[in-house]
Amino acid sequence: MLLAALYCLLWSFRTSAGHFPRACASSKSLMEKECCPPWAGDGSPCGRLSGRGSCQDVILSTAPLGPQFPFTGVDDRESWPSIFYNRTCQCFGNFMGFNCGSCKFGFRGPRCTERRLLVRRNIFDLSVPEKNKFLAYLTLAKHTTSPDYVIPTGTYGQMNHGTTPLFNDVSVYDLFVWMHYYVSRDTLLGDSEVWRDIDFAHEAPGFLPWHRLFLLLWEQEIQKLTGDENFTIPYWDWRDAENCEVCTDEYMGGRNPANPNLLSPASFFSSWQIICSRLEEYNSRQALCNGTSEGPLLRNPGNHDKARTPRLPSSADVEFCLSLTQYESGSMDKAANFSFRNTLEGFASPLTGIADASQSSMHNALHIYMNGTMSQVPGSANDPIFLLHHAFVDSIFEQWLRKYHPLQDVYPEANAPIGHNRESYMVPFIPLYRNGDFFISSKDLGYDYSYLQDSEPDIFQDYIKPYLEQARRIWPWLTGAAVVGSVLTAVLGGLTSLLCRRKRNQLPEEKQPLLMEKEDYHNVLYQSHL
């Protein structure tokens, strides 16, 4: 009853954000390739009259890409967002949004000048009213149509290059499900042909920054939808878990006694319909997911392929990940060895750091373990456990950032798989965000994790050791430079001394130096006595 009351109460708040702005889904916007909607506050594009932003050309990165995608000009996501738009709002200062009508993460207020820091908490630390409110927010988002955004149901070519727009309405929750599908779908090559080895948010360096932004935007939209400015996504700390602790009717839905693949009828989520789960069907039709309902949410935790995923991740697995000093390595894909990203994502062993195609561990292990909708990448965000899971993955990423304090140039600038270079814009977000923009501490983005706040900082580990490590890496260069410098100093010193002596011997009497050699001084003194 309490959840139902909360759900009804929240219907009065309606707003959203996500992918294609509704204001930019017209044939005019698509043909002009411009997405610069007016800000309601002053009616000017991008809030230009109020100094919030201006409409500018999109500047794309020219850094070379890795060899994984051997095509050019066959996928709308290439050089995002240039297929659809080459002019968008560029916001000034702390303003953000497709029309510069919002604040950057970590800021609020009418001029976005007030800093704030929100804290994501363990779902089991929430009080019963807090937990019920979270479940009500999820349900509201699932049943509220986004007023600001729509999803494309066809490719740019199928839209006749913009003359025939193809867009559908979508709920706030399903908008984010669709985005996760769209970023990871296969490339449609025509005649039922597809290219599968492509993903703009997984299996490469952008995995962690992309999902960090995804959660921030989802969190921000729930705040707008409900009017609850302090809402944060809770996390599920799955370290050393022996089963799915959140898979109960009290939390994210228990098992249906009549069908173990379905959720309990007592759960709110048992009535949810999923979208974007039939990838092979879309591929055969050379079509995009259009947001149509495709059946109930499926989940059968623990009855998965145990040869591929023998167990859930342990505390020791997490600590091993955190011991890896390289964010990325080698081919910068799922074959990378000793890569923190690849090990945390679950393509490399959390025991050795070596890539292992036969195993799914860490982040991937949770998806496989759920044995249902969450186990297929494109449609996995249909299951609300996805949010709790990725919030905890993000917290491990945050631990690594705080441990090593990497400079932004640690994130690969070039030669990563398509869409994953540092300056590449992340698909399919509008407004535009770069991968490198989210390779920073969560505190700089306005949020923290409760269990990271509780730990006292280790001054040596957190601040001094990273600098010593950098010094160790450049020590051979410094030593060589010191030796060369010493030799040059000695040579120059000898030459200077020799030249000075020769010059002194040639000077006339009126220009003799005031400071003389010891022998000359005694001669002058002797003459004075005479």
C-alpha positions in Angstrom: 0.0 0.0 0.0 2.8 2.4 0.9 4.5 1.8 -2.5 1.2 2.3 -4.3 0.6 5.6 -2.5 4.1 6.8 -3.2 3.7 5.9 -6.9 0.4 7.8 -7.2 1.8 10.8 -5.4 4.8 11.1 -7.8 2.7 11.2 -11.0 2.5 14.9 -10.7 6.3 15.3 -11.5 7.0 14.7 -15.2 10.3 15.3 -17.1 13.2 13.4 -18.6 16.5 13.3 -20.6 18.5 10.8 -22.6 19.1 10.4 -26.3 17.5 12.3 -29.3 16.0 15.5 -28.0 12.3 15.7 -29.1 13.1 19.3 -30.3 15.7 17.9 -32.7 13.7 15.1 -34.2 12.1 17.1 -37.0 13.0 16.8 -40.7 14.2 20.4 -40.6 16.7 19.6 -37.8 17.9 16.4 -39.4 18.3 17.9 -42.9 20.1 21.0 -41.5 22.1 18.7 -39.1 21.6 21.1 -36.3 20.4 20.4 -32.7 20.4 23.7 -30.8 17.0 23.9 -29.1 15.9 27.1 -27.3 16.2 27.3 -23.5 12.8 28.1 -22.0 14.3 30.7 -19.7 15.0 33.2 -22.5 13.8 31.6 -25.7 17.1 31.7 -27.4 19.0 28.7 -28.8 21.2 27.2 -26.1 20.3 30.1 -23.7 22.7 32.3 -25.6 21.0 35.6 -24.5 21.6 34.5 -20.9 25.2 33.5 -21.4 24.5 29.8 -20.9 25.8 28.6 -24.2 25.8 28.9 -28.0 25.3 26.8 -31.1 28.6 25.7 -32.5 30.1 23.2 -34.9 30.9 19.8 -33.6 34.7 19.2 -33.6 35.5 15.5 -34.0 38.7 13.8 -32.9 41.0 12.8 -35.7 43.0 10.3 -33.6 43.5 6.9 -35.3 41.3 4.0 -34.3 42.2 0.4 -33.6 41.8 -2.3 -36.2 38.8 -4.0 -34.8 36.2 -2.3 -37.1 37.4 -2.5 -40.7 34.6 -0.4 -42.2 33.9 3.3 -42.8 30.6 5.0 -43.5 28.3 2.0 -42.7 27.2 2.7 -39.2 25.3 5.8 -37.9 27.4 5.7 -34.7 30.7 6.3 -36.5 32.1 9.8 -35.7 29.2 10.4 -33.3 27.0 12.4 -33.7 28.0 13.7 -37.2 25.7 11.4 -39.2 22.7 13.2 -37.5 24.0 16.6 -36.4 27.2 18.6 -37.0 26.1 21.6 -34.8 25.0 21.3 -31.2 24.8 23.4 -28.1 28.2 24.0 -26.5 27.5 25.2 -22.9 29.5 27.7 -20.9 30.7 27.5 -17.3 28.7 25.0 -15.2 25.8 24.8 -17.5 24.9 21.5 -19.3 22.2 19.9 -21.3 21.0 19.7 -24.9 19.8 23.3 -24.6 22.2 24.3 -21.7 19.2 24.3 -19.4 20.7 22.1 -16.7 23.7 22.2 -14.4 26.9 20.1 -14.7 27.1 17.2 -12.4 28.0 18.3 -8.9 26.4 21.8 -9.2 22.9 23.2 -8.7 21.2 26.6 -8.3 19.7 29.1 -10.8 23.2 29.9 -12.1 24.7 26.5 -11.4 27.1 28.0 -8.9 26.3 25.9 -5.8 28.5 22.8 -5.3 27.0 19.7 -3.9 28.1 16.1 -3.0 25.6 13.3 -2.9 26.3 9.9 -1.4 25.4 6.6 -2.9 24.6 4.0 -0.2 24.4 0.2 0.2 20.8 -0.8 -0.6 20.8 -2.8 2.7 21.6 0.3 4.6 18.4 2.0 3.4 15.6 2.3 5.8 12.3 0.7 4.8 10.8 4.0 3.8 13.9 4.9 1.8 13.9 1.5 0.1 10.2 1.7 -0.7 10.7 5.1 -2.2 13.5 3.8 -4.5 11.2 1.0 -5.7 8.4 3.6 -6.3 10.8 5.8 -8.3 11.7 2.9 -10.5 8.0 2.1 -11.2 7.2 5.7 -11.9 10.1 6.0 -14.4 8.9 2.8 -16.1 5.4 4.2 -16.7 6.2 7.9 -17.4 6.7 8.9 -21.1 9.7 11.1 -21.6 8.6 14.6 -22.6 12.1 15.6 -23.7 13.4 12.7 -25.7 12.4 10.1 -28.3 14.1 7.1 -29.8 14.8 6.5 -33.5 13.2 3.4 -35.0 15.2 3.5 -38.2 18.7 4.3 -39.4 19.6 7.6 -41.0 19.4 5.9 -44.4 16.0 4.5 -43.6 14.9 8.0 -42.7 15.8 9.1 -46.3 18.7 11.1 -44.8 16.3 13.1 -42.6 13.4 13.8 -44.9 11.3 11.1 -43.3 11.9 11.1 -39.5 11.3 7.8 -37.7 11.0 8.2 -34.0 8.9 6.8 -31.1 7.9 7.9 -27.7 9.5 5.9 -24.8 9.3 5.8 -21.0 12.0 7.4 -18.9 13.2 4.0 -17.7 13.0 2.4 -21.2 14.9 5.3 -22.7 18.0 4.2 -20.8 17.3 0.5 -21.7 17.2 1.6 -25.4 20.5 3.6 -25.1 22.3 0.5 -23.7 20.9 -1.5 -26.6 21.8 1.0 -29.2 25.4 1.5 -28.0 26.1 -2.3 -28.0 24.1 -3.5 -31.0 25.7 -5.1 -34.1 26.4 -3.1 -37.3 23.8 -3.6 -40.0 25.6 -4.2 -43.3 22.5 -4.9 -45.5 21.1 -8.2 -46.9 20.9 -9.7 -43.4 24.6 -9.2 -43.0 25.9 -7.8 -39.7 29.3 -7.1 -38.1 29.3 -8.3 -34.5 32.7 -7.3 -33.3 31.7 -3.8 -32.3 30.6 -2.1 -29.1 30.8 1.5 -28.2 30.5 0.9 -24.4 32.0 -2.5 -23.7 35.2 -4.5 -24.3 37.4 -1.4 -24.5 38.7 1.6 -22.5 35.3 3.4 -22.5 33.5 0.7 -20.5 33.9 2.4 -17.2 33.5 6.1 -18.2 30.5 5.3 -20.4 28.6 3.5 -17.6 29.6 6.2 -15.1 27.9 8.8 -17.3 24.9 6.4 -17.9 24.3 6.2 -14.1 24.7 9.9 -13.6 22.2 10.7 -16.3 19.8 8.1 -15.0 20.2 9.5 -11.5 19.7 13.1 -12.7 16.5 12.2 -14.6 15.0 10.5 -11.5 15.8 13.6 -9.5 13.9 15.7 -12.1 11.1 13.3 -12.5 10.4 13.1 -8.7 11.5 16.5 -7.5 13.9 14.7 -5.1 17.2 16.5 -5.6 19.0 14.3 -3.2 18.1 11.0 -4.8 21.1 8.6 -5.5 21.3 5.1 -6.9 21.9 2.5 -4.2 24.6 -0.1 -4.8 24.7 -3.8 -4.1 28.1 -4.9 -2.6 28.3 -8.4 -4.1 31.7 -9.3 -2.8 31.8 -12.8 -1.3 28.0 -13.2 -1.9 26.8 -16.8 -2.0 23.6 -16.0 -3.8 21.5 -13.1 -5.1 20.8 -11.3 -1.8 18.7 -8.6 -3.5 16.5 -11.2 -5.3 13.7 -11.1 -2.7 10.2 -9.5 -2.9 11.3 -7.0 -0.3 13.9 -5.7 -2.8 14.3 -6.5 -6.5 11.9 -9.4 -6.8 12.0 -13.1 -5.7 11.6 -16.3 -7.7 8.2 -17.3 -9.1 7.3 -20.6 -7.4 5.4 -21.8 -10.5 8.1 -20.8 -13.0 11.7 -20.3 -11.8 12.5 -18.1 -14.9 9.9 -15.5 -13.8 9.7 -13.1 -10.9 7.4 -13.6 -7.9 3.8 -12.2 -8.4 4.4 -10.3 -5.2 7.1 -8.2 -6.8 6.4 -4.9 -8.5 8.8 -6.0 -11.3 6.8 -9.1 -12.2 4.5 -7.0 -14.3 7.3 -5.2 -16.1 7.6 -5.7 -19.9 11.1 -5.7 -21.4 12.2 -4.1 -24.7 15.2 -4.4 -27.1 16.0 -8.1 -26.2 15.6 -9.7 -29.6 18.9 -8.8 -31.3 18.9 -11.6 -33.8 15.4 -10.7 -35.0 16.5 -7.0 -35.5 19.6 -8.2 -37.4 17.6 -10.4 -39.7 15.2 -7.6 -40.5 18.1 -5.0 -40.7 16.0 -3.0 -38.2 16.4 -1.2 -34.9 14.6 -1.9 -31.7 11.5 0.3 -31.7 10.6 0.1 -28.0 7.8 -2.4 -28.4 7.1 -4.7 -25.4 8.6 -8.1 -25.8 7.5 -10.1 -22.7 8.1 -10.3 -19.0 11.4 -9.7 -17.2 13.3 -13.0 -16.9 15.7 -14.0 -14.1 16.8 -17.4 -12.7 19.8 -16.6 -10.6 22.3 -19.4 -9.9 21.1 -21.7 -12.6 23.6 -20.5 -15.1 26.6 -22.0 -16.9 28.9 -22.8 -14.0 31.8 -23.9 -16.2 32.0 -20.3 -17.5 31.2 -18.6 -14.2 32.0 -20.9 -11.2 31.2 -18.3 -8.6 30.4 -14.7 -7.8 33.4 -12.3 -7.3 35.3 -12.3 -4.0 36.9 -9.6 -2.0 40.3 -11.0 -3.0 39.2 -10.7 -6.7 38.5 -7.0 -6.2 41.8 -6.4 -4.4 43.7 -8.1 -7.2 42.0 -5.8 -9.7 43.0 -2.8 -7.6 46.6 -4.0 -7.6 46.8 -3.6 -11.4 48.5 -0.3 -12.1 47.7 -0.1 -15.9 44.3 1.1 -16.8 44.6 -0.3 -20.3 47.1 -2.4 -22.2 48.0 -4.0 -25.5 45.2 -4.2 -28.0 42.9 -2.3 -25.5 40.0 -4.8 -26.1 38.8 -8.0 -24.4 42.2 -9.7 -25.2 44.2 -7.2 -23.1 46.4 -8.6 -20.3 47.1 -6.9 -17.0 44.6 -4.3 -17.7 42.6 -3.0 -14.7 39.6 -2.2 -17.1 39.6 -5.6 -18.8 40.0 -7.5 -15.5 37.2 -5.6 -13.8 35.0 -5.9 -16.8 35.5 -9.7 -16.5 37.4 -10.7 -19.7 40.7 -11.3 -17.8 41.2 -13.6 -14.8 41.0 -11.9 -11.4 43.7 -14.3 -10.3 46.3 -13.6 -12.9 45.2 -10.6 -15.0 45.5 -12.8 -18.2 42.7 -12.6 -20.7 40.6 -15.8 -20.8 37.9 -16.2 -23.4 36.5 -19.3 -21.7 35.7 -17.5 -18.4 33.3 -14.7 -17.4 34.4 -13.1 -14.1 34.0 -9.9 -12.1 31.4 -7.5 -13.8 30.5 -10.2 -16.4 30.0 -12.8 -13.7 27.0 -11.0 -12.2 25.4 -10.7 -15.6 25.9 -14.4 -16.4 24.8 -15.4 -12.9 21.4 -13.8 -13.2 20.6 -16.2 -16.1 17.9 -14.2 -17.8 17.3 -10.8 -19.3 20.4 -9.4 -17.6 22.6 -12.0 -19.2 22.3 -10.6 -22.8 24.3 -7.4 -23.2 22.0 -5.2 -25.4 18.9 -5.7 -23.2 20.5 -6.2 -19.8 19.5 -2.8 -18.5 15.8 -4.0 -18.5 16.5 -5.6 -15.1 16.7 -3.0 -12.4 19.4 -5.0 -10.7 21.6 -3.6 -13.5 21.6 -0.2 -11.7 22.7 -1.7 -8.3 25.4 -3.8 -10.0 26.9 -1.1 -12.1 26.9 1.4 -9.2 29.1 -1.0 -7.3 31.3 -1.6 -10.4 31.7 2.2 -10.6 32.7 2.3 -6.9 35.6 -0.1 -7.7 36.6 2.2 -10.6 36.5 5.0 -8.1 38.8 3.2 -5.7 41.3 2.7 -8.5 41.2 6.3 -9.4 41.8 7.4 -5.8 44.6 4.8 -5.3 46.7 5.9 -8.4 45.6 9.4 -9.1 46.1 9.0 -12.9 46.5 12.0 -15.1 44.0 12.2 -17.9 46.6 11.2 -20.5 46.6 7.7 -18.9 43.4 7.2 -20.7 44.3 6.1 -24.3 44.3 9.0 -26.8 44.5 6.9 -29.9 44.3 3.4 -31.4 41.5 2.2 -29.1 38.5 0.4 -30.7 36.1 2.7 -32.5 34.3 5.1 -30.1 36.7 4.5 -27.2 39.5 7.1 -27.8 39.9 9.8 -25.1 38.4 12.6 -27.2 35.7 10.5 -28.9 32.1 11.5 -28.1 30.2 8.8 -26.3 27.4 7.1 -28.2 24.4 7.8 -28.1 24.4 10.8 -25.8 23.1 14.3 -26.8 24.4 16.6 -25.3 27.9 15.5 -26.1 30.3 14.0 -23.6 33.9 12.7 -24.2 35.3 9.5 -22.7 38.1 11.4 -21.0 35.7 13.7 -19.3 34.7 10.9 -16.9 38.1 9.6 -16.2 38.1 11.7 -13.0 37.2 11.2 -9.4 33.5 10.9 -8.6 33.9 13.7 -6.1 34.6 16.1 -9.0 31.3 14.9 -10.5 29.3 15.5 -7.3 29.0 12.1 -5.7 30.7 9.6 -3.4 30.1 6.1 -2.0 29.3 5.6 1.7 31.8 2.8 2.2 34.6 4.9 0.6 33.8 7.8 3.0 34.2 5.5 6.0 37.7 4.5 5.1 40.5 6.8 6.4 42.9 8.0 3.6 46.3 6.5 3.6 48.5 9.5 3.0 51.5 7.5 1.6 49.4 5.2 -0.5 47.0 7.8 -1.9 49.3 10.8 -2.4 53.0 10.1 -2.1 53.3 6.6 -3.7 51.8 7.7 -7.1 54.5 10.4 -7.4 57.2 8.0 -6.4 56.0 5.5 -9.0 56.1 8.2 -11.7 59.6 9.2 -10.5 60.7 5.5 -10.7 59.5 5.3 -14.3 61.5 8.4 -15.4 64.5 7.7 -13.2 66.7 6.3 -16.0 66.0 9.4 -18.1 66.7 11.7 -15.1 70.0 9.9 -14.3 71.2 10.1 -17.9 70.3 13.8 -18.0 72.2 14.4 -14.8 75.3 12.7 -16.1 75.2 14.6 -19.4 74.6 17.9 -17.5 77.6 17.2 -15.2 79.9 16.6 -18.1 78.7 19.7 -20.0 79.1 21.8 -16.8 82.7 20.6 -16.3 83.6 21.3 -19.9 82.1 24.7 -19.9 83.6 25.6 -16.5 87.1 24.6 -17.8 86.7 26.6 -21.0 85.5 29.7 -19.1 88.4 29.5 -16.6 91.0 29.2 -19.4 89.5 32.2 -21.4 89.4 34.4 -18.3 93.1 33.8 -17.5 94.2 34.6 -21.1 92.1 37.7 -21.1 93.5 38.9 -17.8 97.1 38.6 -19.0 96.3 40.8 -22.0 94.6 43.7 -20.2 96.3 47.1 -20.0 97.3 48.6 -16.7 94.3 50.9 -16.2 92.0 47.9 -16.8 93.8 45.4 -14.5 91.4 43.5 -12.2 90.7 44.8 -8.7 91.0 41.2 -7.4 94.5 39.9 -8.0 96.2 36.6 -7.6 97.9 36.2 -4.2 101.5 36.7 -5.6 100.5 40.0 -7.4 99.0 41.3 -4.2 102.2 40.8 -2.2 104.2 42.6 -4.9 102.0 45.7 -4.7 102.1 45.7 -0.9 105.9 45.4 -1.0 106.2 48.4 -3.4 104.0 50.4 -1.0 106.3 49.8 1.8 109.2 51.1 -0.2 
